[in-house]
Every structure is written in C-alpha cells, then in structure tokens.
Amino acid sequence: EGIYDSEEKKEGALNGILKNADEIKRYAGEITKISREDFLDLKVNVGEVYLDDVMNRIEAYYRDKLSVIHTEFEVEKHSNCLLKCDPDRLVEVIQNFMENAIKYGDGQSIRISFDEEEDCKLISVFNTGIAPDETDMQSIFDSFYRGKNTEGINGSGLGLYICKNLMQKMDGDVYSEAADNGFKVIAVVKMA
C-alpha cells in the first residue's frame, strides 16, 4: 500500500510483525497449557458402587429422553458387580458418551453394552451413524479437538478429554472404536 518507501523499512515492519506473531503464539500456548492444567485438577472421590446403581441412574434419565426423539435405546443385560470409582464421576462420563451419541449419531439407535477384561468392567456406548475418520479417531480425546462431523453442532471439544482425565484419575481409561455402521466409546472401570 506504499506505507514504507524503502526495502529497509519494509523489512523492519515485517520483522516487527513476525516478533508480535511469535509473542501471540506463545501467549496462546500458555493459555492452552493453563486451561489443560485446570481440567487435570478435576477432583474424584474413589469409592465403591454397584454397576446396577450407575446404570439405573443412566437408564432413568435417558429412557424417556430418547423415546421422545424416537431413538431406539438398549441397555444390554449384564452381571452386577462392585466397581472401584467415583460413582458421580462415572455417571458423568457415561452421560457425556450418551450426549455425544445423541448429537453426532444418526438418531436411529444407541446401545450400552458390557464386557470384562482382566479386573476391569468395560462399559461401551454405541451409536449408529458414520464413524469418525482415522484422523479424527487419533485426536478424539485431545483437548479442544472437534472432528469433521461437528460443523453446525455446538460443543467445545472438551467432553471426551475430560472423560479420559476423570477415568485415568479413577485408575481406568477410555478408548473409542469405529464400526461398520457406527461408533463406540468405551469406559474401562476397575472392579472392586
């Protein structure tokens, strides 16, 4: 735009811009780091709870909600067992899985299933629809990450990140799997 009349002044302005851009990048990195540390400071009170008590809370909330939107909802039969976790935090994790299934699934079906692996109970929430692609699957538990299928859908990209941190604080974990006709998120919970 002709603001600078010499190459020396143009180069000086460019260097100033680059310096400011680096400083902004550093600030943004610090903000992200601080926000992550805040989420890692989530409190859990590990105790014991029966799986049925957790699932009764989930079913009581979602049975009617899903019938109103005409989404088939199934909780597979399971053997009751004592879990070592924070009961409220486990409910929070499963609720997050359910809300994601409602938001990002195709609205046809959501199913909760159970499995056992070593001394852990695996609680899976499956929804029909298109599964995230490989790139999204690799980053799905990262903070502030939103997949390609989230356009036009409100969210912060923090739900699964928080779930992973909560489960790890309870000596468990979470992971996800793509399926031919949908997507599954699994909570790994220690049995007492």
C-alpha positions in Angstrom: 0.0 0.0 0.0 3.0 2.2 -0.2 3.3 2.9 3.5 7.0 2.1 3.5 9.2 3.8 0.9 12.3 1.6 1.2 13.1 -2.1 1.4 14.8 -1.4 4.8 11.6 0.0 6.3 9.5 -2.9 4.8 11.9 -5.4 6.3 11.8 -3.7 9.7 8.0 -3.7 9.6 8.0 -7.4 8.7 10.4 -8.3 11.5 8.1 -6.4 13.9 5.1 -8.3 12.7 6.9 -11.7 13.0 8.0 -10.8 16.5 4.5 -9.9 17.6 3.1 -13.1 15.9 5.6 -15.2 17.9 4.6 -13.5 21.1 0.9 -14.0 20.4 1.6 -17.7 19.7 3.5 -18.0 23.0 0.6 -16.4 24.9 -2.0 -18.7 23.2 0.2 -21.7 24.1 0.4 -20.6 27.7 -3.4 -20.1 27.9 -4.0 -23.6 26.4 -1.5 -25.1 28.9 -3.2 -23.4 31.9 -6.6 -24.5 30.7 -5.4 -28.1 30.4 -3.9 -28.0 33.9 -7.2 -26.7 35.3 -9.0 -29.6 33.8 -6.4 -32.0 35.1 -7.3 -30.7 38.6 -10.7 -32.3 38.5 -11.4 -33.9 41.8 -12.5 -37.5 42.2 -13.6 -39.4 45.3 -12.9 -43.0 44.6 -15.1 -45.4 46.5 -17.2 -48.4 45.6 -20.5 -48.6 43.7 -22.5 -51.4 42.1 -22.8 -51.3 38.4 -26.6 -51.6 38.6 -26.8 -48.4 40.7 -24.9 -46.5 38.0 -26.9 -48.0 35.1 -30.2 -47.3 36.9 -29.3 -43.6 37.0 -28.4 -43.6 33.3 -31.5 -45.5 32.2 -33.8 -43.4 34.3 -32.5 -40.2 32.6 -32.2 -41.4 29.0 -35.1 -43.8 28.6 -37.7 -41.1 28.3 -35.4 -38.5 26.6 -34.6 -40.9 23.8 -38.2 -42.1 23.3 -39.2 -38.5 22.7 -36.7 -38.2 19.9 -37.6 -41.7 18.6 -34.1 -43.1 19.1 -34.0 -46.8 20.0 -32.3 -47.3 23.3 -31.0 -50.6 24.6 -29.0 -51.5 27.7 -27.7 -55.0 27.4 -28.1 -57.5 30.2 -25.1 -57.6 32.4 -23.9 -59.1 35.6 -23.9 -56.8 38.5 -20.5 -56.2 40.1 -18.9 -53.8 42.5 -16.8 -51.1 40.8 -13.9 -49.1 42.2 -14.6 -45.5 41.1 -16.2 -42.2 41.9 -19.9 -43.0 41.3 -20.9 -39.5 40.3 -17.9 -39.0 38.0 -18.6 -42.4 36.3 -22.2 -41.3 35.7 -20.8 -38.0 34.3 -18.5 -39.9 31.9 -21.3 -42.2 30.6 -23.7 -39.2 30.3 -21.1 -37.5 28.1 -20.8 -40.6 25.9 -24.6 -40.6 25.7 -24.9 -36.9 24.8 -22.2 -37.3 22.1 -24.1 -40.3 20.7 -27.3 -38.2 20.5 -25.5 -35.2 19.0 -23.3 -37.0 16.4 -25.1 -40.2 15.7 -27.8 -40.7 13.1 -30.6 -40.8 15.7 -31.5 -44.4 14.9 -30.1 -46.4 17.8 -27.9 -46.1 20.9 -26.8 -49.2 22.8 -24.9 -49.7 26.1 -23.1 -53.0 26.4 -20.7 -54.6 28.8 -17.6 -56.7 28.8 -14.9 -57.8 31.2 -11.2 -57.7 30.7 -8.9 -58.9 33.5 -10.0 -57.0 36.6 -12.0 -54.3 34.7 -15.5 -53.8 33.5 -15.8 -52.3 30.1 -18.9 -50.1 29.6 -19.5 -49.3 25.9 -21.9 -46.7 24.4 -22.5 -47.4 20.7 -24.4 -45.2 18.3 -25.4 -45.8 14.7 -24.2 -43.4 12.0 -21.0 -42.6 10.3 -17.9 -43.2 12.5 -15.2 -40.5 12.6 -12.4 -41.0 10.1 -8.9 -42.2 11.1 -7.5 -38.6 11.7 -10.4 -37.8 14.0 -10.1 -41.1 15.9 -6.4 -40.3 16.6 -7.3 -36.9 18.2 -10.7 -37.5 19.6 -9.5 -37.4 23.2 -7.4 -34.2 22.8 -8.5 -31.0 24.4 -10.4 -28.6 22.2 -10.4 -31.1 19.3 -13.6 -31.2 17.2 -14.0 -33.7 14.4 -15.1 -33.1 10.9 -18.7 -34.2 11.7 -19.2 -31.4 14.2 -19.9 -28.5 11.9 -23.0 -26.7 12.9 -23.2 -28.6 16.3 -22.5 -26.7 19.5 -19.6 -28.0 21.6 -16.2 -27.1 22.9 -14.1 -30.2 22.1 -13.5 -30.8 25.8 -16.0 -33.6 26.7 -14.0 -36.7 25.8 -10.8 -35.0 27.0 -12.4 -34.5 30.5 -13.8 -38.1 30.4 -10.4 -39.5 29.7 -8.8 -37.5 32.6 -11.6 -38.5 35.0 -11.3 -42.2 34.2 -7.5 -42.1 34.5 -7.8 -40.4 37.9 -10.0 -43.4 38.9 -7.3 -45.9 37.7 -9.3 -46.6 34.5 -9.3 -45.3 30.9 -11.4 -44.7 27.8 -10.9 -45.5 24.2 -13.0 -45.5 21.0 -13.6 -47.8 18.1 -15.2 -47.3 14.7 -17.7 -49.8 13.4 -19.2 -50.5 10.0 -22.5 -48.9 11.0 -21.5 -46.6 13.8 -19.1 -45.6 16.6 -18.3 -46.8 20.1 -16.7 -45.2 23.1 -15.6 -47.5 26.0 -15.0 -46.7 29.7 -12.6 -49.1 31.4 -13.5 -49.3 35.1 -11.7 -51.2 37.8 -13.7 -53.8 39.6 -13.5 -53.8 43.4 
